[in-house]
Amino acid sequence: MDAEQLAAAQACRDVVVASAHAVDARDFDAFAALFTDDAVLVRPNGDALHGRAAILAAYRQRDPARLTRHVIGSHAVELLDANTARSRCYVVVWGGNANDAPTPQGRPADATHMVGEFADELARTAAGWRIRRRDASFALFRR
């Protein structure tokens, strides 16, 4: 890969990581802004959200007490051409309740922990790289 391709691959990784950080920070406007206007986000249950507006509306419906942390690993990006890329990463998701009292170790975590995957298609836009399609799935869980 040349320097331009390396920069593009890193920009794609940055968008994927920023999407997880935005959800964990409950900054759903920032999360939705990381998708193209006509994006499709397929949730782990198979429900598909069509368009940035639908993605934003769905995430705004999340329980305000829901606390999450997404840990991303094994992140690979494949540039298909100068304006499109595929990204795949594993995601460990921990959750909890923001209403639980914080301790020096944080808040208690939910009993169920999940390992999933983001399979993303990204497009280079005037605003930079954006997610055009995300297929989110879970592979494992533990209670």
DRENGUMI-43603 format. One record per residue: residue number from 1; x, y negated, z of N, C-alpha, C, O, CB in turn. Coordinates in pm, whole numbers, plus 32768, in hexadecimal, padded with zeros to 4 digits. Glycine has a CB too. Layout:
// DRENGUMI-43603
SITE     i    n.u    n.v    n.w   ca.u   ca.v   ca.w    c.u    c.v    c.w    o.u    o.v    o.w   cb.u   cb.v   cb.w
SITE   NUM      X      Y      Z      X      Y      Z      X      Y      Z      X      Y      Z      X      Y      Z
...
//
This chain:
// DRENGUMI-43603
SITE     i    n.u    n.v    n.w   ca.u   ca.v   ca.w    c.u    c.v    c.w    o.u    o.v    o.w   cb.u   cb.v   cb.w
SITE     1   8054   8077   8000   8000   8000   8000   8058   7F83   8000   80BF   7F7E   8044   7FA0   8000   807A
SITE     2   802F   7F21   7FB4   8078   7EA3   7FB6   8040   7E4A   8026   7FE0   7E6F   806A   806E   7E5A   7F2C
SITE     3   807E   7DD7   8038   8057   7D7E   80A6   7FC6   7D53   809E   7F82   7D4A   8105   80B0   7D03   80A8
SITE     4   7F94   7D39   8027   7F08   7D0F   8018   7EA8   7D80   803D   7E42   7D67   807D   7EEE   7CE2   7F88
SITE     5   7ECA   7DF9   8017   7E75   7E6B   803A   7E79   7E86   80D1   7E13   7EA6   810D   7EA2   7EE8   7FED
SITE     6   7EEF   7E7A   810D   7EFB   7E8C   819E   7EA8   7E23   81E8   7E65   7E43   824B   7F8D   7E83   81CA
SITE     7   7EAC   7DA8   81B8   7E5D   7D3D   81F7   7DC8   7D58   81E8   7D7C   7D41   8246   7E7F   7CB5   81B9
SITE     8   7D9D   7D89   8175   7D10   7DA8   8160   7CE3   7E1A   81BB   7C78   7E12   81F8   7CF6   7DCE   80CD
SITE     9   7D35   7E82   81C6   7D12   7EF3   821E   7D09   7EC5   82AF   7CAE   7EEE   82F7   7D7A   7F63   8211
SITE    10   7D66   7E70   82DA   7D61   7E3C   8363   7CE6   7DE5   8378   7CA7   7DEB   83E2   7DE0   7DED   8384
SITE    11   7CC2   7D94   8316   7C4A   7D40   8320   7BCD   7D96   8330   7B73   7D73   837B   7C3D   7CE4   82A5
SITE    12   7BC8   7E07   82E9   7B56   7E62   82F7   7B52   7E9D   8383   7AE7   7EA4   83C1   7B5E   7ED3   828D
SITE    13   7BC6   7EC9   83B6   7BCA   7EFD   8440   7B9B   7E93   84A3   7B51   7EB0   8500   7C59   7F2C   8463
SITE    14   7BC8   7E18   848D   7BA3   7DAB   84E8   7B0C   7D96   84EA   7AD3   7D7B   8554   7BE9   7D2A   84BE
SITE    15   7ACA   7DA1   8477   7A38   7D90   8471   79F3   7DFF   84C0   7996   7DE4   850C   7A07   7D90   83DE
SITE    16   7A20   7E79   84AF   79E3   7EEA   84F6   79F4   7EDB   858D   7996   7EEE   85D9   7A20   7F70   84C7
SITE    17   7A6D   7EB8   85B7   7A86   7EA5   8647   7A36   7E2E   867B   79FD   7E35   86E9   7B1D   7E90   8662
SITE    18   7A30   7DC2   862F   79E2   7D4D   8659   794F   7D70   8668   790B   7D39   86BF   79F1   7CDA   85F4
SITE    19   791D   7DCB   8616   7890   7DF1   8622   7876   7E36   86A8   780F   7E1E   86E8   7867   7E4E   85AD
SITE    20   78D1   7E8C   86D2   78C2   7ECF   8754   78CC   7E6B   87C6   787E   7E70   8825   792C   7F3E   8765
SITE    21   792B   7E10   87BD   793C   7DAA   8826   78BF   7D51   882E   7893   7D2D   889B   79BA   7D53   880B
SITE    22   7886   7D2E   87BC   780F   7CD7   87BC   7798   7D1D   87FF   774F   7CDF   884C   77EA   7CAE   872B
SITE    23   7785   7D9E   87E1   7717   7DE7   8822   772F   7DED   88B8   76D4   7DD4   8907   7709   7E76   87E8
SITE    24   77AA   7E0E   88E0   77C7   7E18   8970   77B8   7D92   89B7   7794   7D8E   8A2D   7855   7E4D   8985
SITE    25   77D2   7D24   8971   77C2   7C9E   89AB   7733   7C6B   899D   7713   7BFE   89CC   7822   7C3B   8967
SITE    26   76DD   7CBA   895D   7651   7C94   8944   7649   7C15   88EE   75EB   7BC7   88FA   7607   7C7F   89C9
SITE    27   76AB   7C03   8899   76AB   7B93   883A   7676   7BC8   87B5   76C2   7BE1   8757   773C   7B53   882A
SITE    28   75F3   7BD8   87AF   75B5   7C19   873C   75B7   7BC1   86BF   75B3   7BF5   8650   7528   7C3F   875D
SITE    29   75BE   7B3E   86D0   75CE   7AE7   865B   7656   7B02   861A   765F   7B0D   85A0   75C2   7A51   8684
SITE    30   76BF   7B0B   866C   7744   7B29   8636   7747   7BB4   85F9   7786   7BC9   8591   77AF   7B1D   86A4
SITE    31   7704   7C14   8638   76FE   7C9C   8603   76BE   7C9C   8579   76F7   7CD2   851A   76B0   7CF9   8663
SITE    32   7649   7C61   856D   7601   7C60   84ED   7651   7C17   8481   764B   7C3C   840C   7578   7C1F   84FD
SITE    33   769A   7BB0   84A8   76E9   7B62   8448   775A   7BB4   8409   7791   7B8D   83A3   7723   7AE7   848C
SITE    34   777C   7C26   8445   77E5   7C7C   840E   77B1   7CDA   83A1   77FD   7D29   836A   7823   7CCE   847E
SITE    35   7730   7CCF   8382   76F1   7D20   831A   76CD   7CC8   82A3   76B9   7C4F   82B2   7673   7D67   8351
SITE    36   76C7   7D04   822E   7697   7CBA   81B8   7601   7CA1   81C7   75BE   7CE5   8215   76B6   7D09   8134
SITE    37   75CE   7C40   817D   753F   7C21   8184   74E7   7C9A   8168   747D   7CAA   81A5   751D   7BB2   8122
SITE    38   7513   7CF0   810B   74C3   7D63   80E2   74F5   7DE6   8120   74DA   7E52   80EA   74C4   7D6F   804B
SITE    39   753B   7DDE   818E   7578   7E54   81CD   750E   7EB9   81F8   7499   7E98   820B   75CC   7E2A   8245
SITE    40   753B   7F35   8206   74EA   7FA0   8240   7538   7FD7   82B6   75AD   7FF9   82AA   74C9   8011   81D6
SITE    41   74F5   7FDF   8329   7530   801D   83A0   74D8   8094   83C3   7463   8084   83E8   753B   7FB6   8418
SITE    42   7511   810C   83B8   74C9   8186   83DA   74F2   81AD   8468   7567   81C8   8484   74E6   81FB   8374
SITE    43   748F   81AE   84C0   74A8   81CC   854C   74BA   8262   8561   7495   82B2   850B   7436   8197   85A3
SITE    44   74F2   828A   85D4   7506   8319   85EE   7485   836D   85E6   748B   83E4   85C7   7544   832B   8676
SITE    45   7412   8330   8601   7394   837B   85FA   735E   8383   856B   72F5   83BE   8554   732C   833B   8654
SITE    46   73A6   8348   850A   737D   834D   847E   732F   82D4   8450   731B   82C3   83D8   732C   83C5   8467
SITE    47   7301   8280   84AD   72B9   8206   8485   7318   81A9   843C   738A   8195   8465   727C   81BF   8501
SITE    48   72E8   8170   83CF   733A   8114   837F   7306   8086   838F   728E   806D   8384   733B   813D   82EA
SITE    49   7362   802A   83A8   7343   7F9C   83AD   7374   7F60   832A   73E9   7F70   8306   7385   7F55   842A
SITE    50   731C   7F1B   82E4   733D   7EE4   8260   7349   7E4C   8267   72E6   7E07   8280   72D3   7F0D   81F7
SITE    51   73C0   7E1A   8252   73D7   7D8A   824F   7408   7D54   82D3   73E9   7D89   833E   735B   7D43   8227
SITE    52   7454   7CE8   82CA   748D   7CA8   8340   7420   7C7C   83A3   7430   7C89   841C   74E3   7C2F   8317
SITE    53   73B2   7C47   836E   7345   7C19   83C6   730A   7C8C   8417   72EC   7C7B   848D   72D7   7BD5   8373
SITE    54   72F7   7D00   83D7   72C0   7D74   841F   7323   7DA7   8487   72FB   7DD0   84F4   729D   7DE5   83BB
SITE    55   73A3   7DA5   8466   7409   7DD0   84C6   7407   7D74   8540   7408   7DA4   85B1   7495   7DCF   8484
SITE    56   7403   7CF3   8529   7400   7C93   8597   7382   7CA5   85EB   738A   7CA7   8666   7407   7C04   8560
SITE    57   7310   7CB2   85AC   7291   7CC2   85F6   7294   7D41   864C   7268   7D3D   86BF   7219   7CC8   8594
SITE    58   72C6   7DAF   8616   72CA   7E2C   8662   7326   7E21   86DB   7304   7E4F   8748   72F7   7EA0   8608
SITE    59   739A   7DE5   86C7   73F9   7DDC   8737   73C9   7D79   87A1   73E9   7D89   8817   7483   7DB4   8704
SITE    60   7380   7D16   8779   7347   7CB8   87DC   72DE   7CFD   8834   72BC   7CC9   889E   7308   7C3F   8795
SITE    61   72AB   7D70   8809   7248   7DBA   8856   7287   7E14   88C1   7240   7E52   8911   71F3   7E0F   87F9
SITE    62   730A   7E1B   88C2   734C   7E72   8924   732E   7E44   89B3   731B   7DCD   89CD   73E3   7E73   890D
SITE    63   732A   7EA4   8A0C   7314   7E88   8A9A   737F   7E27   8ACA   73F6   7E43   8ABC   7316   7F0C   8AEE
SITE    64   7358   7DB4   8B02   73BB   7D51   8B2E   7417   7D84   8B9C   7482   7D4B   8BB1   7375   7CD5   8B5D
SITE    65   73F1   7DED   8BE2   7445   7E24   8C4D   74A4   7E90   8C18   74F9   7EC1   8C62   73ED   7E5E   8CBC
SITE    66   7497   7EB4   8B99   74EC   7F1E   8B5F   757A   7EEB   8B4F   7593   7E86   8B0E   74B4   7F4D   8AD6
SITE    67   75D6   7F32   8B8C   7664   7F11   8B89   76AB   7F80   8B3C   769A   7FF6   8B5C   769F   7F01   8C1B
SITE    68   76F9   7F5D   8AD7   7742   7FC3   8A8A   77D3   7F9A   8A77   77F8   7F25   8A7E   76FF   7FD9   8A01
SITE    69   7824   7FFF   8A5F   78AD   7FEC   8A33   78C9   8056   89C9   78BB   80CE   89E1   7911   7FF6   8AAB
SITE    70   78F2   8026   8954   7916   807C   88E4   79AE   8081   88DB   79EF   8019   88D2   78D7   8048   885D
SITE    71   79E6   80F8   88DE   7A76   810C   88D1   7A8D   814D   8849   7A5D   81BC   882F   7AB0   8164   8947
SITE    72   7AD8   8109   87F2   7AEA   8137   8768   7B74   8175   8757   7BD8   813F   8787   7AD7   80C1   8705
SITE    73   7B78   81E6   8711   7BF7   8228   86F5   7BF3   8271   8670   7B8B   8278   862E   7C1B   8288   8765
SITE    74   7C65   82A7   8649   7C72   82F3   85CB   7C36   82A6   8557   7BE7   82DC   8509   7C2F   837D   85D7
SITE    75   7C5C   8228   854C   7C1F   81CD   84EC   7C6E   81D1   8469   7CE5   81B0   8465   7C1B   813D   8524
SITE    76   7C2B   81F8   83FE   7C69   81FE   837A   7C1B   81A6   8319   7BA0   81A5   831B   7C70   8291   8346
SITE    77   7C62   815E   82C6   7C25   8108   8260   7C5C   8130   81D8   7CD5   813F   81C6   7C40   8070   827D
SITE    78   7C02   8141   8178   7C28   815F   80EF   7BF6   80EE   8095   7B7E   80D4   808E   7BEE   81E8   80C1
SITE    79   7C52   80AC   8052   7C2B   8043   7FF3   7C06   8086   7F70   7C56   80CE   7F34   7C9F   7FDB   7FDF
SITE    80   7B8A   806E   7F44   7B5B   80A9   7EC7   7B83   8054   7E50   7BA2   8088   7DE5   7AC4   80BC   7ECA
SITE    81   7B81   7FD0   7E65   7BB2   7F70   7E03   7BC9   7EEE   7E4F   7BC7   7EEE   7ECA   7B4C   7F5C   7D8A
SITE    82   7BDE   7E80   7E09   7BFF   7E02   7E4D   7B8E   7DCD   7EA4   7BA5   7D7A   7EFC   7C25   7D9A   7DE7
SITE    83   7B12   7DFB   7E8C   7A9E   7DC1   7ED1   7A49   7E24   7F1E   79E2   7DFD   7F57   7A49   7D7B   7E6F
SITE    84   7A6F   7EA3   7F21   7A21   7F06   7F6B   7A7E   7F64   7FB6   7AEE   7F81   7F8B   79C6   7F56   7F0A
SITE    85   7A4D   7F93   8028   7A9D   7FED   807C   7A40   8049   80C9   79C9   802E   80DB   7AF7   7F9D   80DD
SITE    86   7A7A   80B7   80F6   7A36   8113   8151   7A86   8118   81D2   7B01   8116   81D1   7A28   81A3   8111
SITE    87   7A3E   811E   823F   7A7C   8127   82C2   7A38   8198   830E   79BE   81AA   8307   7A71   809F   8311
SITE    88   7A88   81E3   8358   7A51   824D   83AC   7A9D   824A   842F   7B18   8244   8432   7A5B   82DA   8367
SITE    89   7A52   824E   849C   7A92   8251   8520   7A3C   829F   8581   79C3   82AC   856F   7AAC   81C3   8555
SITE    90   7A7C   82D2   85E8   7A34   8311   8656   7A18   82A9   86C0   7A65   824B   86D2   7A84   8388   8691
SITE    91   79A8   82BB   8705   797D   825A   8768   7952   82A4   87E7   78FA   82F9   87E2   7909   8201   8732
SITE    92   7991   8282   8856   7966   82B5   88D8   7911   8246   8916   793E   81D4   8921   79E1   82DC   8935
SITE    93   7897   8268   893D   783A   8203   8972   781B   8224   8A04   77ED   8291   8A26   77B7   81FE   891D
SITE    94   7835   81C3   8A57   7810   81CA   8AE4   77A4   8161   8AFA   77A7   80F5   8ABF   788C   81B3   8B43
SITE    95   7745   8182   8B4F   76DA   8124   8B6D   76C2   811A   8C02   76EF   816D   8C51   765B   814C   8B26
SITE    96   767A   80B2   8C25   7655   809C   8CAF   75E9   8033   8CB6   75AD   800F   8C51   76CF   8072   8D03
SITE    97   75D0   8004   8D2F   7566   7FA3   8D47   75A2   7F25   8D85   75E2   7F2A   8DEE   74F8   7FDE   8DA3
SITE    98   758E   7EB5   8D42   75C6   7E36   8D72   7589   7E0B   8DF7   75C2   7DB6   8E3B   75AF   7DC9   8D0A
SITE    99   7518   7E45   8E1D   74D9   7E24   8E9D   751A   7E6D   8F12   7503   7E49   8F86   7445   7E44   8E98
SITE   100   756B   7ED4   8EF6   75B2   7F18   8F62   761C   7EBA   8F99   7659   7E6C   8F4F   75F2   7F9D   8F30
SITE   101   7632   7EC1   901A   7694   7E6A   905A   7721   7E89   9028   7749   7EFE   9026   768D   7E78   90F3
SITE   102   776C   7E23   9001   77F7   7E3C   8FD7   784E   7E5D   904F   7838   7E2E   90BF   7830   7DC1   8F8D
SITE   103   78B1   7EAF   9036   7915   7ED3   909B   799D   7EB2   905F   79A5   7E8B   8FEB   790A   7F6D   90C4
SITE   104   7A07   7EC0   90AC   7A8D   7EAA   9071   7AAA   7F09   8FFC   7AFF   7EEC   8FA8   7AF8   7EBC   90DD
SITE   105   7A64   7F7C   8FF6   7A76   7FDB   8F88   7A11   7FC3   8F17   7A0F   800F   8EB6   7A68   806A   8FBB
SITE   106   79BF   7F5C   8F21   7956   7F42   8EBF   78D0   7F74   8EF2   78C0   7F8E   8F69   7978   7F83   8E3A
SITE   107   7872   7F82   8E98   77EE   7FB6   8EBB   77EA   804D   8EA1   783A   8080   8E53   777E   7F6E   8E6A
SITE   108   778F   8095   8EE3   7785   8125   8EC9   775E   813F   8E37   770E   80F6   8DFD   771D   8165   8F28
SITE   109   7799   81A6   8DFE   7778   81CD   8D75   7703   822E   8D75   76EB   8275   8DD6   77F3   820C   8D2F
SITE   110   76BB   822F   8D04   7652   8292   8CF1   768F   831E   8CF8   7707   832F   8CE2   7608   827D   8C6A
SITE   111   763C   8380   8D16   766B   840A   8D1D   7690   8441   8C93   76E7   8497   8C88   7601   8462   8D5C
SITE   112   764E   840F   8C2A   7668   8441   8BA3   76D0   83EA   8B5E   76C3   8370   8B59   75E7   8445   8B50
SITE   113   7737   842A   8B29   779F   83E8   8AD9   779A   8425   8A4F   7782   849D   8A42   782E   83F6   8B1A
SITE   114   77B0   83D5   89E7   779F   8404   895F   781B   83E5   890B   785F   8381   891F   7723   83C5   8920
SITE   115   7834   843E   88AC   789C   8429   8848   7856   8429   87C1   780F   8487   879E   790D   8497   8850
SITE   116   786C   83BF   8777   782B   83B4   86F6   788A   8384   868B   7904   838A   869A   77B6   8357   86FE
SITE   117   784F   8354   861F   789D   832B   85AD   7857   82B7   8566   77DD   82B4   855B   78B3   83A1   854C
SITE   118   78A6   8259   8537   7878   81F2   84D9   78B3   8214   8452   792D   821E   8443   78A1   8161   8507
SITE   119   785E   8226   83F0   7889   8233   8365   7857   81B6   831F   77DF   81A8   8307   7853   82BA   8320
SITE   120   78B2   815D   82FD   788D   80DA   82C7   78BB   80CA   8237   7925   80FC   820F   78C8   806A   831C
SITE   121   786A   8084   81EB   7891   8050   8168   789B   7FBA   8179   783E   7F7B   81AB   782B   8079   80F4
SITE   122   790A   7F80   8150   7920   7EF1   815F   7931   7EAF   80D8   7961   7EEC   8078   799A   7ED6   81B7
SITE   123   7909   7E30   80D2   7917   7DE1   8058   795D   7D5F   8079   7944   7D22   80E1   788C   7DC6   8017
SITE   124   79B4   7D34   801E   79F3   7CB1   802D   798F   7C49   7FFC   795E   7C52   7F8B   7A7C   7CA8   7FDD
SITE   125   796F   7BE8   8050   7910   7B7F   802F   7956   7AF8   8039   79CB   7AF1   805D   7893   7B84   808D
SITE   126   790E   7A8E   8019   7946   7A07   8027   7969   79EA   80BA   79C1   7998   80D5   78E2   799E   7FF2
SITE   127   7924   7A2C   8117   793E   7A19   81A6   79A5   7A7B   81DC   79C1   7A7B   8254   78BD   7A27   81F4
SITE   128   79DF   7ACE   8187   7A3E   7B34   81B2   79FF   7BBE   81A8   7993   7BCD   816F   7A6C   7B19   8242
SITE   129   7A43   7C22   81DD   7A10   7CAA   81D8   7995   7CB7   8232   7993   7C84   82A2   7A7D   7D0F   8202
SITE   130   792F   7CFC   81FF   78B4   7D13   824A   7888   7DA4   8236   78A9   7DE3   81D1   7844   7CAF   821D
SITE   131   783D   7DD8   8296   7809   7E60   828D   778E   7E5F   8234   772E   7E16   824D   77E7   7E99   831B
SITE   132   7791   7EB1   81CB   771F   7EBC   816F   76C4   7F2F   8199   764A   7F2A   8188   7750   7ED0   80DE
SITE   133   7702   7F98   81D0   76B4   800A   8200   76FD   8049   8275   7777   805C   8271   769C   8073   818F
SITE   134   76B2   8067   82DD   76E8   80B0   834F   7690   8129   8369   7616   811D   8378   76F2   8056   83CE
SITE   135   76CF   819D   836D   768D   8217   839B   76CA   8238   8422   773E   8260   842B   769D   828F   8333
SITE   136   767A   8226   848B   76A9   8242   8513   766E   82C7   853E   75F8   82E1   8529   7680   81D1   8577
SITE   137   76C1   831B   8578   7692   839F   85A3   76DA   83C7   8623   7744   8393   8644   76A8   8409   8534
SITE   138   769C   8425   866A   76DA   8460   86E1   76FD   84F0   86C2   76B0   8535   867F   767D   8456   875D
SITE   139   776F   851D   86F1   779A   85A6   86DD   7797   85F7   875F   777B   866F   875D   7826   85A8   86A2
SITE   140   77B5   85B5   87D0   77BF   85FA   8850   7787   85A2   88BF   7786   8527   88B5   7850   8621   886D
SITE   141   775A   85E4   8929   7735   8598   89A1   7750   85EE   8A1A   775D   8668   8A11   769F   856C   899E
SITE   142   7758   85AD   8A8B   776E   85F2   8B0A   7716   85B0   8B72   770E   8536   8B7B   7805   85F0   8B34
SITE   143   76D6   8603   8BC1   7685   85D0   8C31   76C5   85F0   8CB4   768F   85CD   8D1D   75F8   8609   8C2D
//
